[in-house]
């Protein structure tokens, strides 16, 4: 009787562990591959050449819009909507709603993004607009996705969900290893190797 109960309990846990293991692996598979590849490229970033592409655009604010900048003196605030719309139309810079650093001479808006950078500078006396954007290529883009650099809150939430799926994948895999360990004698030595090896490398080779 007890053997029957034990077998039923084992079958129950095997069923649910397998289910959660394959679900979490399906959710995390593509992004896990992406993060594994970008982990490699980040580790060898100094050896991988990149050719940044820089573009510059210029324009001049008309007097009525320039007057809106002269009238304001905040330290940090978005550009007036009409000014932001004009700049985007003339240069393509996505400045709407972005906070700028205001000084007596200019307003500077930083435009960082994955795989590149950018900035807009508006002279508060002449109305001269300078827009520069730098594109470091697709490799820099995916590397920044890996780091969550300048990716916004939605990508940050996605990484959290993905990380949770990886934790579920790893823990259910460990429990499945434990349940099958009786038939696979090398299970725990291999698990121990996966724990000990990075510790030994860190202690001996990281200074």
C-alpha positions as CSV (number, residue, x, y, z in Angstrom):
1,X,0.0,0.0,0.0
2,X,2.7,2.4,1.0
3,X,4.7,1.6,-2.2
4,X,1.6,2.4,-4.2
5,X,1.2,5.8,-2.5
6,X,4.9,6.6,-3.0
7,X,4.7,5.7,-6.7
8,X,1.6,7.9,-7.1
9,X,3.3,10.8,-5.3
10,X,6.4,10.4,-7.5
11,X,4.2,10.3,-10.6
12,X,2.4,13.4,-9.5
13,X,5.6,15.4,-8.9
14,X,7.2,14.1,-12.1
15,X,4.2,15.2,-14.1
16,X,4.1,18.7,-12.7
17,X,7.9,19.2,-12.7
18,X,8.1,18.2,-16.3
19,X,5.2,20.5,-17.2
20,X,6.8,23.6,-15.5
21,X,10.2,22.6,-16.9
22,X,9.0,22.6,-20.5
23,X,6.8,25.7,-20.1
24,X,9.7,27.7,-18.6
25,X,12.1,26.4,-21.2
26,X,9.7,27.4,-24.0
27,X,9.3,30.9,-22.6
28,X,13.0,31.5,-22.0
29,X,14.5,29.6,-25.0
30,X,15.0,32.4,-27.6
31,X,16.0,35.1,-25.1
32,X,18.3,32.6,-23.3
33,X,20.1,32.0,-26.6
34,X,20.3,35.7,-27.2
35,X,21.7,36.5,-23.8
36,X,24.2,33.6,-24.1
37,X,25.5,35.0,-27.5
38,X,25.6,38.6,-26.2
39,X,27.4,37.4,-23.1
40,X,30.1,36.1,-25.4
41,X,30.2,39.3,-27.4
42,X,30.4,41.4,-24.3
43,X,33.2,39.3,-22.9
44,X,35.2,39.9,-26.1
45,X,34.0,43.4,-26.8
46,X,37.5,44.8,-27.1
47,X,38.3,42.3,-29.9
48,X,35.2,43.0,-32.0
49,X,35.7,46.1,-34.1
50,X,32.9,48.5,-34.6
51,X,32.5,51.5,-37.0
52,X,30.2,54.1,-35.4
53,X,28.2,56.1,-37.9
54,X,27.7,59.7,-37.0
55,X,25.0,62.0,-38.5
56,X,24.6,65.7,-37.9
57,X,21.7,67.9,-38.6
58,X,21.2,71.7,-38.2
59,X,18.3,74.1,-38.2
60,X,17.3,77.5,-36.7
61,X,14.3,78.3,-34.6
62,X,12.1,81.1,-35.9
63,X,11.8,84.2,-33.7
64,X,8.4,83.3,-32.2
65,X,9.6,79.9,-31.0
66,X,12.9,81.3,-29.8
67,X,11.0,83.7,-27.7
68,X,9.5,80.7,-25.8
69,X,13.0,79.6,-24.8
70,X,14.1,83.0,-23.8
71,X,11.1,83.5,-21.5
72,X,11.8,80.3,-19.5
73,X,14.7,79.7,-17.1
74,X,14.2,76.2,-15.5
75,X,17.2,74.1,-14.7
76,X,15.7,70.9,-16.1
77,X,12.5,70.6,-18.0
78,X,11.1,69.4,-21.4
79,X,11.1,71.8,-24.3
80,X,7.9,73.7,-25.0
81,X,5.6,71.4,-27.2
82,X,5.8,73.8,-30.2
83,X,9.6,74.0,-30.0
84,X,9.9,70.2,-29.7
85,X,7.6,69.7,-32.7
86,X,9.6,72.1,-34.8
87,X,12.9,70.4,-33.9
88,X,11.5,66.9,-34.7
89,X,10.1,68.1,-38.0
90,X,13.3,69.8,-39.1
91,X,15.9,67.4,-37.8
92,X,14.2,64.1,-36.9
93,X,15.4,64.4,-33.3
94,X,12.8,62.7,-30.9
95,X,12.9,65.4,-28.2
96,X,9.2,65.6,-27.3
97,X,8.7,65.0,-23.6
98,X,12.4,64.6,-22.9
99,X,13.9,66.6,-20.1
100,X,16.6,69.1,-21.2
101,X,19.4,70.8,-19.2
102,X,18.8,74.6,-19.3
103,X,21.6,77.1,-18.9
104,X,21.8,80.8,-19.7
105,X,23.3,80.1,-23.1
106,X,21.6,76.9,-24.4
107,X,19.2,74.0,-23.8
108,X,20.8,70.5,-24.2
109,X,18.7,67.4,-24.6
110,X,20.4,64.0,-24.2
111,X,19.1,61.2,-26.5
112,X,20.7,57.9,-25.4
113,X,19.4,54.7,-26.9
114,X,20.5,51.0,-27.2
115,X,23.4,50.8,-29.7
116,X,23.9,54.5,-30.0
117,X,23.7,57.9,-28.6
118,X,22.5,61.4,-29.5
119,X,22.1,65.0,-28.3
120,X,20.4,68.2,-29.3
121,X,21.7,71.6,-28.5
122,X,19.7,74.8,-28.9
123,X,21.4,78.2,-28.6
124,X,19.0,80.5,-26.6
125,X,20.4,83.6,-28.2
126,X,20.6,82.7,-31.9
127,X,18.1,79.8,-32.1
128,X,20.7,77.6,-33.8
129,X,19.9,73.9,-33.4
130,X,22.5,71.2,-33.6
131,X,21.5,67.5,-33.6
132,X,24.0,64.7,-33.6
133,X,23.3,61.0,-33.5
134,X,25.7,58.1,-33.3
135,X,24.9,54.5,-34.4
136,X,27.3,51.9,-33.2
137,X,25.7,49.0,-35.1
138,X,23.5,46.0,-34.4
139,X,26.1,44.3,-32.2
140,X,26.2,47.3,-29.8
141,X,22.4,47.2,-29.9
142,X,22.0,43.6,-28.8
143,X,24.8,44.1,-26.2
144,X,22.8,47.1,-24.7
145,X,19.7,44.9,-24.7
146,X,21.7,42.4,-22.6
147,X,22.7,45.1,-20.1
148,X,19.3,46.9,-20.1
149,X,21.1,50.1,-21.1
150,X,18.8,52.9,-22.2
151,X,16.1,50.4,-23.0
152,X,13.2,51.9,-20.9
153,X,10.9,50.3,-18.3
154,X,9.1,47.8,-20.5
155,X,12.3,46.0,-21.5
156,X,13.4,46.1,-17.9
157,X,10.1,44.4,-16.8
158,X,10.6,41.8,-19.6
159,X,14.1,41.0,-18.4
160,X,12.6,40.4,-14.9
161,X,10.0,38.0,-16.3
162,X,12.6,36.2,-18.4
163,X,14.9,35.9,-15.4
164,X,12.1,34.4,-13.3
165,X,11.4,31.9,-16.1
166,X,15.1,30.9,-16.1
167,X,14.9,30.4,-12.3
168,X,11.9,28.1,-12.7
169,X,13.7,26.3,-15.5
170,X,16.8,25.8,-13.4
171,X,15.0,24.7,-10.2
172,X,12.6,22.3,-11.9
173,X,15.6,20.8,-13.7
174,X,17.4,20.4,-10.4
175,X,14.4,18.7,-8.9
176,X,14.1,16.4,-11.9
177,X,17.8,15.5,-11.6
178,X,17.2,14.7,-7.9
179,X,14.3,12.4,-8.8
180,X,16.3,10.6,-11.4
181,X,19.6,10.6,-9.6
182,X,19.2,7.0,-8.4
183,X,19.5,5.7,-11.9
184,X,22.3,8.1,-13.0
185,X,25.3,7.9,-10.7
186,X,27.1,10.9,-12.3
187,X,24.3,13.3,-11.5
188,X,25.6,14.9,-8.3
189,X,29.3,14.8,-9.3
190,X,28.4,16.8,-12.4
191,X,26.2,19.2,-10.4
192,X,29.1,19.6,-7.9
193,X,31.5,20.3,-10.7
194,X,29.2,23.1,-12.0
195,X,29.4,24.7,-8.6
196,X,33.0,24.1,-7.7
197,X,34.6,25.0,-11.1
198,X,33.6,28.7,-11.2
199,X,34.5,29.1,-7.5
200,X,38.0,27.7,-8.2
201,X,38.5,29.8,-11.3
202,X,37.4,32.9,-9.4
203,X,39.7,32.2,-6.5
204,X,42.8,31.4,-8.7
205,X,42.5,33.7,-11.7
206,X,40.5,36.8,-10.6
207,X,42.7,39.4,-8.9
